[in-house]
Amino acid sequence: MPGIPRNVAHSLRIRGITGAPPRDGPNNSLCSARSCLNIMGAEGIFRVAIPVLRRPARDRGPRVGGDKGVVCCMDQVAEKQSGESAASTDYEGLELSVVIPAFNEEGAVRMTVEDVRKHLDPLGIPYEVIVVDDASEDGTRAEAAAAGAKIAFNDVNSGYGASLKRGVRMTQYAYVAILDADGTYPARYLPEMLAACREQDMVVGDRGAAMKNVPLIRRPAKWVLNKFASFLAERRLNDLNSGLRVFRREELIPFLPLLPQNFSFTTTITLCMASNGKRMIYMPIEYGKRVGKSKIRPIDFLNFLILVLRISVLFNPLRVFIPLGLALLVVGTLKLGYDIYMDDLSETTVFAFLSAIMIWSLGLIADMISRLHLRP
């Protein structure tokens, strides 16, 4: 040992302190951690780094590192710590409010709330679960409270959209998720959707291939609605009225006065976001079989069509008026060609041309109103 008197070094080596292999054999293992020892010698005080002695391990598996006795699970520990660090980084700084509207969902609401908590607890982020009871006639409120959710309720049955708007106004965190209480939307997608929403204004659960659990009679109507809405919004809308989505609260709040009280809440918010150029992506999800009876009626399909048209006129009126005017212009042109051939100009031709001009004029006026007053 350089710098230490020979007699002191010899004494330390005999006692197994200097790091040389102990005389009692490999079972007297030394860990890799080291401490410091001040040694008083004839030539002064010497500070020596020494290993810390540890009791022999009984059977902890093979060792690596020779005399240092390092247990060979270090790679596994490092890998685990690296994974935990990456996971925590994905959700660092995020916080989430989950709003669950419920009407007579006694059989599923507790399971839904527990599923949400099960998948959000491991993230280590601030979150809250708000169940809005829409004047249920069963034990929905009690079941939700027993699962640990915050409870809000409507005195009278006000509708799906009204419950969501009440819940959204109660939220306190920067990101808001909505989720149906009937067990059809698994909460396991919430962490991934929340992480994706860091770069988006809204992330929507796309039921796509999972539509097998949607009743067969409703699938054609959904397809027509999606195609019609995609045309009017000028972007592809995979799932117009999915009930699982995550928003930025600041982007959602300005649209609340426009959102309806009933089931068309999700359709409306999708069109509002798409028509105003908000960042929006779809994420594939599984769609489960609902617990209980569906509250969607056949007449709602017509209501959805009217709603899509109204929202499009509200935010992008030219997308409605220009194609309609073009259709009348084509009809007028064809009729004019026929009239020239027959040498007889009819009132129908004049009416078609005038109608096209009037519709385009209305579209321009509607577009100016939309740009000046209605876009948040």
Number of C-alpha atoms within 10 A of each C-alpha: 11 6 8 18 14 11 11 15 16 13 12 16 17 12 11 18 20 18 18 15 17 18 11 9 8 13 12 17 21 24 15 16 12 14 9 11 14 10 15 11 12 10 9 9 12 14 11 16 14 17 20 15 16 10 10 11 11 7 6 9 9 10 13 11 10 10 17 17 17 17 16 14 13 10 10 10 11 11 11 12 12 12 12 12 11 12 13 15 12 17 18 13 10 19 18 25 24 25 27 29 27 27 23 20 25 22 17 21 29 23 16 23 26 18 16 20 19 13 15 19 11 11 17 12 15 13 19 21 24 24 29 30 27 24 19 19 13 13 13 25 27 15 19 29 16 13 17 16 23 17 16 17 19 15 10 10 15 13 20 23 20 22 26 27 20 17 26 23 11 14 19 14 16 14 24 25 24 23 26 23 29 26 23 20 23 18 20 15 18 24 18 13 23 25 17 18 22 17 13 17 21 29 26 26 24 24 24 15 11 13 14 14 14 16 10 10 9 13 13 10 15 17 14 13 22 19 17 16 27 19 15 22 24 13 13 14 23 21 22 24 25 19 23 25 24 26 25 21 21 12 16 17 14 11 16 19 8 13 19 19 15 14 19 21 21 23 23 25 21 23 23 24 18 23 19 13 12 14 13 17 18 17 16 14 18 18 22 17 14 16 15 13 9 9 7 10 8 10 8 12 16 12 13 20 15 12 18 25 18 15 22 23 19 19 22 24 23 23 18 18 22 18 14 16 23 16 14 20 19 14 16 21 16 12 18 21 13 15 15 11 10 9 10 10 15 13 8 14 21 14 13 21 19 15 17 22 17 14 20 19 16 14 22 16 13 18 20 12 15 17 13 9 8 13 15 12
